[in-house]
Amino acid sequence: MTTPSPHAEPAAPTAADYYASNRGGGLFSEFLGQRIGARVAVFAHKHKLAPTVLTVVNLGVSCLVSVAVVALAQPVADGRVWAWPVGLLALVGWHLAYGLDCADGQLARVTGQTSPAGARIDVLCDVAGQIALVAALSATAAAQVPETPAWLLAAFAGTWMVNLVTSVMQSGPNAASMVTSTSIPVRIVKLVRDYGAVIFLAGVVLTVAPQWTIWLVGLFTLVNGAFLAASIAFSGREALRR
């Protein structure tokens, strides 16, 4: 039997190692986004890419895809451009960007490259990417249904950030969850707030029926608005108990 050399380099982390370090994000995200992220992390480690590089590439991909959807929203609505190539671009591009977003955290945790600065740029890039996504969906809704009320698009944009804000708030020492159950029925219900599932649904709508984007905007305005109200009530009750 050959004894390994004490000077041999440790084995590189595998996709399974990276996936095991994921921070969840929801049932759909764990199934797809985090798995994509694990494979991206393997590639990044092999080519000595820092987690922040993945963060910035994520921002570039998500913004470029969203800008393309905005630019093509009116041509699609007018019938000058087919909807399905634009929708597929959004579906694939947004999921690639999300996979990169998952990968930067996995890579940082497994390789010991976490830092406060890295965490800050990750959150800031997430904010920028999601602003671009909201702009893409809003532009599509307005192009498809010109009488879309401005207040609805404003409410959609405002309430969309609830997910991101609450995710950041739950990462610190004072984190708390309204529903702590991890049962499958509860996790299925929580798919409405699973970012991976949401961008999948958005991509499918843009591909097969962009005229339904107005209903998507309305649905997530209601869902995120209701979650914000519930979060305020939950936090207020907890604060009064102290």
N, C-alpha and C positions, 0 to 999 in steps of 0.2 A: 504494500500500500504506500502511495506517495504522500508524504507529509507536506501540507501547503507551506510555502515559504512565509516566514513572518513578515517579509517585506512586500508581499503581494498586495496589490491594490484591492480594496473591498469591492465586491460585486456591485454593479450599478443597480439602482432601484428599478423594479419592474413596474409595469402598468398596474399590477395588483397592489403594489406598495403605495403607489400614488392614489389609487382609487380608495384604498383603506383610510386615507387621510382626509377624504372629502368632507365638507361641512354641510352636506345635504342640499337643501334648496327645494325639496319636494320629491314626490314619487317619480314624476316624469323626468325631472332633472337628474335624479340619481340613475335612472335607467339609460338616459342618453347623454345629456350634457357633461356629467361628471365622468362618464366613460370616455367620451371624446377628449376631455381634459386630461385624463390619465395618459392617453397615448401621445397627446401633444407634449406633455411633461417629459415623457421618455425621450422624445425627439429633441426637446430643448436641452435636457441634461447632456445628451450625447454630443450636442453641438455647442455646449458651454454657453447657453443663452441665459441671461439673468431673468428672474420672474418679472421684473419691470419691463423688459423687452416685450414679453407676452402681453402685458397690460396695455402697452402703447399700441401694439399691433391689433389687439382687440378693439381699441378705440378707433383706429383707422378703418378697419373692416366694417364695423357697425355703422360708422358715420358715412362712409362711401356708399354702402348699400342703401341707407336711409335717404341720402341725397339723391340717389338714382330713382328711388320710388317717388320722391317729391317731384323731381323734374319730369317724370313720365306720368304723373297722376292725371293731368288734363288730357294728354294724348290718348291714354287708355280710355278715359271717360268719353272722349269724342270718337273712339273707334279707329283712330289712326295708328294705334299700336296694340298688338295683342296683349291681353292681360296675363296669360299664363307664363310667358317668359319672365315678366316682371315679378310675378308672384313667386316663381321658383327661385329667382335671384334673392328675393327677400327671405324665403324659407331657408334656403341653404346658407346664405350669407349671415343672417342673424344667428343661426345655430352654430356656425363656425366661430363667430365672434364670442358667443356664450361659452363655447368649448374652451377658447383661449382664456376667457375670464375665470373659468373653473381651474384651468391648468396653472395659472400664475400662483394661486394660493396653494395648490397641491405641491408644486415645485418648491415654493418657499418653505413650507412646513417640513417636507421630507428631507430637504438638503440643508436645513438650518439657516435659510437666508431671510427669515422674517425680520421686519423692522418697522418702526412707527411711520417712517417716511414712505415705505412701500405700501403700507396699509392705507395711508392717506391718498396716494396717487391712484390706488385701486378704486377707492370710493369715488374720487373725483372723475375718473374715466368712466365709471359706471353711470354717474350722473349725466355726463356729456353724451354717452351713447344712448341712454334712455330718452334724453331730450330729443335726440335725432329720431329715435323710433316713434315717439309721440307725434313729432312733426310729420313723419311719413304717413302715419295712420290718419291724422287730422286732415292732411292735404288730400288724401284719397277720398275720405268721407265728403269733404267739401266739393271736390271735383265731380264725384258721382251724384251727389244730392246738393245742388247749388243753394237750396233753401235751408241747409243745415244751420241751426241757430248758433251764433257766435258764443252764447253763454254755455252751450253744451260742450263745445271744443275747449273753452276755458276751464270748465269744470273737469273735463277729462284730463287735461294737462295737469291741473292741480292735484287731483286725487291719485293720478298715476304714481306720483312720487311717494305715496304712503307706504308702499311695499319697501322701497329702498330705505326710507327713513326708519321704519320699524325694524328692518333687518340690522341696520347700524346700531340702533338702540339695544337690540338683543344680544349684541356681541360683547358687551361690557360686564362688569361685576354686578350691575343692577338689572341684568336681563330677567325677563319674566314672560311667560306665555299664557294666553287666555285659555288655550286648549292644549294640555300636555299629553293627551293620549296619542299613541303611535299606532293604533289599530288601523287596519287596511280601510275600513269604511271612513274613518276620520281623515286619513291621508287622501282618499279619493275626493272627498269634499274639499279638501285644501288645494286641489288641483287648480281651482279658480285663482289662486294666489301663487302658483308655481310658475316662475318666470319661463322656464323651458316649455311648459305646456302652453303658456299664453302666446309666446312667439310662434309656436307651432300652429296654433289656431289662427293667429293673424296671418301667417304665411299661406295657410290653406285658403282662407277667405280671399286674400289678394289674388290667389291663383285661379280659383274656380268661380268666385262670385264677388268681385270687388264692390259691387253695389250694396253688398251686405255690410260693408265696413262701418256704415252709420250705426247699425245695430250692435256691432262689436264695440264701438265707442260708447254707446249708451249702456251696454251691459257692464263694461268695466268701470264706467263712472259710478254706477249703482253699487257694484261689488266693493270697489275701493272706498267709496264714500261710506258705505255701511260698516266696513272694517275700521275706518277712522273713528266713526262714532262709537263703535263698540270698544275700541282701544282707549278712547278718552274716558268712557264710563268705567272700564276695568281699572285703569290707572287711578282714576279719581276715588274709586272705592277702596283700593289698596292704600292710597295716601291717607284717607280718612280713618283707616284702621290703626294707623301708627300714633 
